[in-house]
Amino acid sequence: MRLRLHTLVPAVLAIALAFGAAPATAAPPAQLAPMGEDFLWGVAASGFQSEGSAPDSNWTRYIAAGKTDDPYRDSIDFYHRYASDIQLAKQLGVRVYRIGIEWARVQPQPGVWDEAGLRFYDSVIGAITAAGMRPMLTLDHWVYPGWEADRGGWNNPGMVTDWLANARTVVDRYARFDPLWVSFNEPAMYLINETRHGGLPATSVPAMQDRIAQSHNEIYDYIHAVQPGAQVTSNVAYIPAAEDVVNGPFIDKIAAKLDYVGIDYYYGLSPSSAGMFTNFTQLWKNPLQPEGIYYALQHYSNKFPGKPLYIVENGMPTENGLPRADGYTRADDLRDTIYWVQRAKADGMNVMGYNYWSLTDNYEWGSYTPRFGLYTVDVLTDPTLTRRPTDAVPAYTEITANSGVPADYVPTRAPATCSLVDGLASCLDPAVAPR
């Protein structure tokens, strides 16, 4: 993906600068309406990143091999502290809590199911529903058992059969809770990790992508057989200016089996920020540009007219919880982002939900330095793993209570000149903010 981005982005920038930005056509409404009672406000997390007490998996092996900056330790120990974390989410007023069901925890050996692991998820999902929230369950968030790594991971054609055996077991056990389902988290980034950390050859990516798409399509049918009326997706990490190139091939393979489109949006792109776009290690330096979420939603609204859209992940990284160099606070970024989500809904896009990533800081795939949490946790320096609220906790609580930002809200930052989040479309036909 990196080679394609470095090739495409300069070309798109050159065309945009040659044409210049046209007059805005997406003017702000006089009054911004709330999102409504049916809108799903949520928080998101993954199993491996937060649970701790990690069983043998591809990721514990990457860490043991020295392929990460920080040791894993016990992450934020969600495994033992899930009840109190779920209460923190309840206090925010959210309606959805996204977790992952870790394959390595429930099937530690081929054909062997760990009842203790399954009972752990019984307790977590029971606590989520008891707190008045709906679970969003991710079947695969980049982690699989060590025994599966020994077989070659997604480079092994037999992975599909193994994966489906686990997924069907999970669906059979938890469909009764009426969860929202995510089959695979960010498949394109998943495959990048398989080549970067797993050492799998780049030439195997097309075959691995086909296997993941096949797995999604088959579990989609199974979920609907077990849970009529289920809502299933595979969320994409939205790539500004190159979304169709990076994620398009996979989306096309599963397009007929998506009940809603799951979108993860974090970073924007404009001529002034092009040099910062592909920073994988210092995430706090990437350009945020909250208005880009409007264009990401618009992109998929155009691709799938009328289909529900859900922001499965969105959040702001900081460096070890320090103030950002750009001066942006998490609360202001959150409110500004929600303004643009409300704008998208007001402009006719079928937006059904929004999850903040994440409730707490966690293990950001090799490092504890990037902090995304509404509650910050100093894993490396605080043995008590105390959850400390950021300024975004009261901000999000107010947002969920009022189903959005106020009708007269004005974003703290004007949109970037010539956004390229949706390629030239978002540069030449920009949305403007109120003054």
Secondary structure, 3 states (H helix, E strand, C coil): CHHHHHHHHHHHHHHHHHHCCCCCCECCCCCCCCCCCCCEEEEECCHHHHHCCCCCEHHHHHHHCCCCCCCCCCCCCHHHHHHHHHHHHHHHCCCEEEEECCHHHHCCECCECCHHHHHHHHHHHHHHHHCCCEEEEEEECCCCEHHHHHCCHHHCCCHHHHHHHHHHHHHHHHHHHCCEEEEEECHHHHHHHHHHCCCCCHHHHHHHHHHHHHHHHHHHHHHHHHCCCCEEEEEEECCCCCHHHHCHHHHHHHHHHCCCEEEECCCCCCHHHHHHCCCCCCHHHCCCCCCHHHHHHHHHHHHCCCCCEEEEECCCCEECCCCCCCCCCHHHHHHHHHHHHHHHHHCCCCEEEEEEECCECCCCCCCCCEECCCEECCCCCCCCCCCEECCHHHHHHHHHHHCCCCCCCCCCCCCCCCCCCCCHHHHHCCECCCC
